[in-house]
Amino acid sequence: MKDDKFFIRSVLENLDKIQKFIEGFSYAEFKKDNKTQYAVFKAFENIGEAVKNISANLRQRYKKVPWKEVAGLRDKLIHGYFGIEDKIIWKAAKKEAVVLKKLFLEIKKEEK
């Protein structure tokens, strides 16, 4: 069975991928690049799935992380894929991903 450390690593790896995928992109470029949009979308999907597998015990200890919102973003993306706006994915990649990375790096450091 996979443990919390595995899922924390998965979140961080996918956040790194998001940053690499959009590096050097403007919103206008991102909007035109379906491959990059899809890659970012899939990384957020993976993050949401990993977060759902993190134990309640760990989630309880790190209340600064918006657990429901992170998992909810995955659901929002999955269920609204055909209607999802690229602007939502862009904003999540540029802003929320940065905040989440800081939070998950703290967790990784404290959970060694």
C-alpha positions, 0 to 999 in steps of 0.5 A: 500500500502506498503511503502519504510520502508517496502521494506528497511526492506525486503532488510535488512532481506534478507541480514541477511538471506544470511549472515546466510546461508553462515556462516561457509561455504567455497566456496568449501562447498557452491559449493556442497550445492544446498540447500544453493545455492538456499536459497541465490539465492532466497534471492537475488531475494527477494532483487531485487524485494524489490528494484524495489518497492522503490520509485524514491524519496528515490532512488534519495536521496541515490545515493550511492546505486547502484539501477540499479545493485541491481535490475539487479542482480535479473534479471540476476539471474532470467533469467540466472538461469540455466546458472548462475555460483555458483561463481557469487552467492558466490561473491555476497553473500560474498562481495556485500551483505556486502556493501549493508547491510551497505548502507541499514542500513544507509538508515534505520537509516536516514529514521526513 
